[in-house]
Every structure is written in structure tokens, then in C-alpha cells.
Amino acid sequence: MSSTIDFLFPSPSRPPAGLSPRHWPGVSPSSTKVLLEVLKHNHEHWHIFFNDQHFHNHAPHRSLALWAMGADGDVIRAGYEKDCGYEKPRIVSPGKISKENFTEHLGDERYYRGYLEFFEASLKHDGISHTLEEYLFSPSANVGVKEGLFDEDAPQPHMLARFFSGVVHPVIHAGYGLEFGLPGMLAEGLAQTAVQQAATLPLIPAHLFDSSVYSTLNDLAGSAGKALHDALGNTVSKLDAAFESKSLSKSPLNFMGDFRKQVEVINPRKPSEEQTLTGSVKAKVDPHALDILGWVSKDERFATPEPDPEKRESFDECIKKHSEAILQFSKLWKLDATRLGHDKRYLDAKIEELAFLVAVMYGVGGWTGRGKKEDGSEALFNADFFLMHLITSSAFIPSICFFISPTSQARFLQIYLTNALAYYVFRGCPPLDIVGFQTAKEPQPAGPQPHPDKSTLPSPESPKALNPDPWLPIIQTSVVHPDEHVPKTQRSLSNWAEAFGTRRFCSALKAQGRSASGGSDNMPSLEDAAASAGLGMGWGGESVQGSSLSLLGGENPIPIELDGAEYLDGTVFLRAAEMTAERLGRVREGEHAEFWDFKGFFDKDDRKEQADLRKALL
């Protein structure tokens, strides 16, 4: 048993991908010893859900986040012991899980231990990438397959729909395993996926797994992507080959980029059809994820009526109602599976788009829709519990993509965008006052302050002498906060601030106007801005080939059509973190610990103000 548990929980490894969060100084042998003790205890003693409503076990999440943020072992242990106060003991599985009966007990939490042992064995014998491809991303893991062909009457595993359900907790749990090199955490996350209900199924249409498209792309893939795909084993390859003989009835989502003309099953809509499809959306060659968010925020189909105070619409009901419209928007985002396989800059750029997408949803949306306090005064920030999980889960996108094939990367990124848009709609589509958010007064450090010496830079009287790096007090107070989501949120935001803090945006419409008139000295033309953004803009094709400008830190802003784009930059992550810290309470500095907001963006007293703001932004 000792050798098995040591295999499942070795000392954490370095982050696998360049955009994965880094480990803060403070990691030590003693903190690592405590971390492994609590992870092993959790694995052996607790169930993956802690109540009958299928609320998720967060204990190892907090432990790993604290360790990576440099927390002392005593803090890690205290956090774990606090979380253990409400965990549910492990349940003996009614039977074993095998390849033969894998689909028979999906969604049944009683079989969690059975699936856990199954995935532990698969990871040990077949490795990480093969296990992920065969049991999570392949067509056979999602749509019905019988004798190698699509069959709607065959079992429908819907593993990716389960993966993104439960407020994306399976993504988070498995993501920790991949980021820290912990097979035990990954096995727990995959087992959690297996027993999770497939609530997000309406957002993942079956034609996303039409491998007649992927087989064409695989033939065109570069050597790096092809080598990884071939290494995954025969199972996925045979399934993909079999699927070529019988395509699914619907056309696949258009995420093929420049190869869309080479694949007959893809029929891009003409601009006029695109206009009909998405209302006010203007045709754009290759929209940024923030463009799509802006269009969703203005679509009247998502206008949320005043909810019944006795029964607020559930996420399941929301996506059943709006899934078709949400999918119409998400498929506007172009993803080229071939380039994902051989161009790391292209993959990183797509991840960057998602990082800004969720930060704007949570940060700008939370500030714009902050509403009123009970005493009628203006609230500081609406720290929405559901949008917060988009922030925490986004940190694992790079690590997950690192271990999967280019085709699976395309599926994963597309589904992530779709689900992020769905949560934005579900929470009430908060209007996005970027100008107000970016120009609002930043919260200042709380509690007793130091007394700078007269030699302190830039001067002892300067606020910057007290708070030269605003991230340091944020991290310090987050590490000791009693709520387990706070350190995870701030860790994710700080990671994106490190990666994309220099990014700037500009108005695509204004840039286009300047381009038509020959440009100006102060604002780059649309072509220049696109070249600077490079693949990060999603401007595919040959226009950006050979660009010498840095993708993740170009000199020129990225043009997007989101209102107030010229005010948006990489400080959005810091501002969201500062407002989160103040809203949840800076406990290290003596403030009372608060909890996340569940009111959404539906408050009756705020609806008129939000409607007026929405009109102003339009």
C-alpha cells in the first residue's frame, strides 16, 4: 500500500506549461511534508462529495494552493483540518469498474471508489495522456459508439459534459493533479467526473466529436502534434478512423481556422447569414473571445426577467433555454487544431483570450453590477460565487492542454469558452462598464501600516512606499483567509497578471476608422495592431507569419469590439484581486471574514440602473 500511495502522491513537480502558475517562494521540505500528509489522508478517508447535494470536496484544493503560494506547513494543516469538519467518509464501491462495465455506473456516486481504482490503474499502466484521451476526450468517451460507428442507441458516456458540470469542479480537481504531477489527484478528478451528472450536455453537441473533421486535420498536422497523437495508443486512432465512415448528422463546430476551406463538411456562413444568426453581431474575420462576450452582453435573447424570489432559475434550466443561442456565439471563436499542434504561441494566445474573458466577466461584471448594501449604500463589489469558479478553473487550462493532443485541445478550449459564456448568461449578464472599472479608485491596504524611513523610495510620504507591490499584501492575507476559495482565486489572478500584465487593448472600430484615413501617430492602424497581437488576436493565416513582435507583450494594443476597450489592459487582474480582497475581508489586517455573493445580477433595485447602463454602453 505504501508504494501505491507514494506513486499517487509524490512530491509536487514543477508546473508543466509555461503559462501554468509558478510556485511562490516559501515552499520548503517541511511544508511539502505536511502537504503530502494531508493529500494522502484525504485520498484514503474522504468521499469526493461531502453531502447528498453533491457539493464537492475542496480540501486538497486549498492545501495545494496554499503550498504553491509559499504557506507554512502549520497554515496548510490548519486549512485542511478546517475543511475536514464537513467532509463525508469514503464509501465502499458496490463493485469494481472495468473497461467492460465503464459506462454502466456513470453518474452514480456510490461507485466513486470503483472509478478511482480504475483510473489509478490506468494512469499507472497507460500513462497520463493515454488515459485522458481514451476516457475523457475521445469520441467513444462522449458519444455512442457501436462496432466502431456512431450509434445514438449505444451508451452515451458524455464524459466531457460531466467534466464541465458541478461548477467545473472536476476540471479544477483534475487540473491540480496535472499541474502538480500528482497521479492521485488526477485519478480523483477523473473519478469525480465519472460520478458527476452531465448537466452541461446541451452545451456540448455530439457533432463536436465528428472525427471525419479531425482525421483531415491529423493528416495536415505538424510533426509535434502528430507525434503526440500517435503516442496515445491505438484505441483513439481506431475510433477516429472508424468514425470517418459515418459522419454525425450535424455539421461540426467551425474551429478549423484556415483549413475550413479544405474540409468539405465545414460550411462557413456568409456575413449576411452570420448577421441573422447573432442579431447585432457584425461579421469579423476572426473574433477575439472578448468580442464575443461583448456581443453576448448586448443580445436581447439573454435579457433576464425579474426572477421569482421563491425560485431562482437553476443553471440546468438556464442552459436548456439558452444553449442554442450560446452555441451560436461560441462557435464564432476560431480554433485551428493543426496550429495548436505545432505553434506554442498560438495555443498560448488562445489561453490568454480565455484568461481575459473570465477576468472581465468576474471583475468588470462584479464591479458594474455591485448593487446596494442592505442599508441602501453602494456596495463595493459583487464577488459572484459562480463566476469566481471560472477564475479558479482558468489557472489549469495550460496544464490540461499540455497533456492532450491538438484535437483534444481544440475540443477543450471550445467547450471551456461555451461554458464560460453560459455561466455569464446564467448569472444575469452583468453589464460591463470597463471605463468605470478601470478608472475606479483602487482599494488601499488595511490595518496598521509601517513607518518608512526617510531614505525610502520614492519618498517616505508616498503611498508607494507603503505598498510598492500591491500583490504582496493580497497574497499574504489570502493565504490565511478561512474561506478556501480566496487563495485559489488570488493565485489564479496573480498568475494571469504575471503572464499578461503588459497587455493593452484598443477599440477595433476606432482603429479601423484610423486605418481607413491612413492612421495616426498616436493610435496604431488595424493592420498594425493585428500584427502586434499576432496569433493572440486570433488573426489567423499568413498575415502574421514571421512577425518579430512578441505575441504576449506586443508594442501595440489588441483591437477588440468590446465597449471601453481602450481602457482595458493587464491591470484588470490586479483590480479584480484588490476588490476581491476588500469584499471578502483582509483578515490578516484585522477585517472580518466575509463570504461570496450568490445574489447574481438580478436585484430588483438595481435592474433599472443596469438597464440604463446597458443602453448607455450600446
C-alpha positions, -999 to +999 in steps of 0.1 A: +000+000+000+029+023+008+044+021-026+010+027-043+002+058-022+037+071-028+032+067-066-001+085-064+013+114-043+050+121-049+065+155-041+049+181-064+067+186-097+074+219-114+045+233-135+043+216-168+035+245-191+049+280-195+016+296-185+009+273-155+011+291-122+045+293-106+054+283-071+059+313-048+090+315-026+083+298+008+080+262-005+101+241+018+108+204+029+086+209+060+057+225+041+059+197+015+059+170+042+027+184+056+011+188+021+017+151+013+004+140+046-029+158+042-033+148+005-028+111+014-052+114+043-078+130+021-074+103-005-078+074+019-106+088+042-130+111+023-156+109-004-155+132-034-188+148-024-194+160+012-233+159+011-263+145-007-265+176-029-231+166-044-212+196-031-175+189-038-146+181-016-123+212-017-098+201+010-069+192-013-076+223-034-069+246-006-039+226+006-022+227-028-030+264-034-015+273+000+016+252-006+022+268-040+017+303-025+045+296+000+024+290+031+040+274+062+031+238+070+011+249+100-012+270+078-016+242+054-026+218+082-049+242+098-068+248+065-071+211+059-084+204+094-110+231+090-121+215+057-123+181+073-150+193+096-176+188+069-163+160+047-182+128+041-163+095+049-154+072+020-180+048+006-172+013-003-180+008-040-207-018-047-185-033-074-154-030-094-152-008-126-136-023-157-135-014-194-164-037-200-187-020-175-173+015-175-204+032-188-229+012-166-224+032-134-216+067-147-234+093-125-237+070-095-216+084-066-217+050-049-191+038-074-167+067-068-141+043-052-146+018-081-138+045-107-110+058-085-092+025-085-099+021-122-082+054-131-053+048-107-046+016-126-050+032-160-026+061-150+000+036-137-001+013-167-010+036-196+002+070-185-015+104-183-020+113-219-034+080-230-058+079-200-071+114-207-075+108-244-093+074-241-116+081-212-122+119-214-116+134-248-122+106-274-154+103-293-161+069-276-159+086-242-186+111-252-210+099-279-224+064-285-202+041-305-211+005-315-188-016-336-167+014-344-196+035-357-217+063-342-248+048-328-273+070-309-287+039-293-254+029-278-244+041-243-236+078-242-208+084-217-208+122-221-175+124-201-167+160-212-202+171-202-196+156-168-161+172-167-176+207-170-205+201-147-207+208-110-195+244-114-164+230-132-151+212-101-139+181-120-118+204-142-103+220-111-096+188-093-081+170-123-062+203-131-045+202-097-033+167-105-019+177-138-003+209-127+015+194-097+023+160-112+001+141-087-015+109-103-037+105-072-053+139-076-058+133-113-074+099-106-097+116-080-107+142-106-114+117-133-134+095-108-153+126-098-160+133-135-174+097-139-199+101-110-209+137-118-242+143-136-238+155-172-255+188-166-237+207-193-247+183-221-268+208-240-236+229-244-216+200-260-233+189-291-225+155-305-212+168-338-182+183-319-169+147-320-173+141-357-138+127-364-141+130-402-130+165-395-103+156-371-089+129-394-084+155-421-066+178-397-044+149-384-032+143-419-022+180-421-008+182-386+029+191-379+053+166-366+049+177-330+012+173-329+013+140-349+039+125-327+018+132-296-013+118-312+004+086-324+018+081-289-016+079-274-022+044-285-044+025-309-077+029-292-083+065-300-068+062-335-091+032-344-121+051-332-113+081-352-107+061-383-140+042-378-158+075-374-147+086-409-171+060-424-201+076-408-202+113-400-226+126-375-257+142-388-249+178-379-221+200-392-192+203-368-185+235-349-162+257-370-130+258-351-107+248-380-093+282-388-075+283-422-084+247-430-121+254-431-120+256-469-102+222-472-127+203-452-160+198-471-182+193-440-174+228-429-197+255-444-188+289-430-218+312-430-218+342-453-217+376-435-254+381-441-262+347-425-240+355-396-259+387-390-292+368-390-277+342-366-265+365-339-286+397-342-264+427-339-231+409-344-211+423-372-190+399-393-154+397-382-128+376-398-116+360-365-132+375-334-114+377-300-132+360-271-138+394-257-156+405-289-179+375-284-185+384-248-195+419-258-220+406-283-235+382-258-238+411-233-260+430-258-281+402-271-317+407-260-324+369-260-304+368-228-323+396-211-332+381-177-367+388-164-371+397-127-367+363-111-392+347-088-379+353-053-391+319-042-374+300-071-344+313-089-337+297-123-312+269-120-282+265-142-297+234-158-328+253-167-309+282-180-287+263-204-317+243-217-333+275-225-303+293-240-279+266-251-287+270-288-281+308-287-249+304-266-235+279-291-242+302-319-219+327-303-192+303-291-187+287-325-177+321-338-144+316-320-119+301-344-096+273-333-071+257-357-062+222-344-033+219-367-016+251-354-023+241-319-001+211-325+030+229-338+027+265-327+030+271-290+024+309-294-009+302-310-020+279-281-008+304-255-027+332-273-059+313-271-054+307-234-048+344-230-081+352-246-099+329-220-079+344-191-091+380-201-126+367-208-132+353-173-114+382-156-137+407-174-168+386-165-159+384-129-140+416-122-157+442-145-191+425-142-188+422-105-180+459-102-206+471-126-233+450-110-222+456-074-256+468-064-266+481-030-260+471+006-288+464+030-286+499+043-290+513+008-254+524+003-234+514-027-217+481-025-180+477-033-181+446-054-204+417-063-180+387-058-201+362-076-196+327-064-202+311-098-181+335-119-154+331-093-151+294-103-143+305-138-113+324-124-101+294-103-105+269-131-088+290-157-055+285-140-055+249-151-061+254-188-024+254-196-016+223-176-046+204-191-036+214-227+000+203-221-010+166-218-036+162-246-035+161-284-041+192-306-076+179-315-084+174-278-070+209-271-095+223-296-124+205-281-114+215-246-109+252-253-141+254-273-161+238-246-145+260-219-155+292-238-190+279-243-194+271-206-179+304-195-205+322-217-232+300-202-223+310-167-222+346-176-258+343-190-269+322-160-257+349-136-277+376-153-253+390-180-240+418-158-232+449-180-195+456-184-185+492-176-148+488-184-142+525-182-157+528-147-139+497-135-105+507-148-107+542-135-123+535-101-101+543-071-081+512-061-086+498-026-057+507-003-040+484+022-059+479+055-047+476+091-017+491+108+009+504+084+047+505+086+066+538+091+090+542+062+125+556+069+134+589+054+156+571+028+127+550+015+119+552-022+102+571-039+097+591-007+086+582+029+053+601+023+044+583-009+017+557-008+040+536-029+065+534+000+038+516+020+025+494-009+052+492-036+039+459-049+001+456-043+002+418-049+022+411-018-004+421+008-031+404-013-012+371-013-004+374+024-039+379+036-053+353+011-031+326+025-046+329+060-082+335+049-107+310+063-126+306+030-109+280+008-118+298-024-100+330-016-064+317-020-074+298-052-089+329-067-060+352-059-034+326-071-051+324-105-054+362-109-018+367-099-007+341-124-025+359-153-012+392-141+023+378-143+017+364-178-003+392-193+002+423-172+017+443-201-012+436-224-032+466-238-064+467-259-079+493-282-112+499-299-113+479-331-139+503-345-117+534-338-086+516-350-105+507-382-115+543-387-079+555-383-068+528-407-092+540-433-079+575-430-042+564-431-037+560-393-022+584-368+009+589-348-009+580-315-032+551-325-020+521-345-039+511-376-060+480-375-034+461-396-005+472-373-025+463-342-034+429-356+002+422-365+013+432-329-014+409-315-004+382-339-019+349-332-032+361-299-057+381-317-068+350-335-059+367-368-050+335-385-034+330-418-003+343-434-006+379-424+011+372-391+036+347-403+072+356-394+062+385-372+091+395-350+069+412-324+063+393-291+029+377-290+024+381-252+038+416-250+035+434-283+041+471-286+007+478-300-028+473-284-051+444-295-082+458-313-114+444-300-151+455-303-159+454-266-171+488-253-144+507-235-117+485-249-091+513-250-093+514-212-087+477-207-053+463-200-034+438-179-042+456-147-077+440-148-063+411-129-049+432-101-080+453-098-102+422-096-079+408-069-079+440-049-117+442-050-120+405-040-096+410-011-116+440+002-150+423-004-141+390+013-122+407+042-085+412+047-084+390+078-046+393+083-051+431+087-080+427+111-110+428+089-139+404+094-141+374+070-170+377+046-184+352+021-191+351-016-221+367-032-250+345-045-274+372-055-263+372-091-271+403-110-309+403-107-316+426-077-348+444-083-335+478-071-305+475-094-324+464-125-333+499-138-298+512-132-283+482-150-307+487-179-298+523-182-261+515-181-266+488-208-283+513-230-255+538-224-229+512-234-248+503-265 
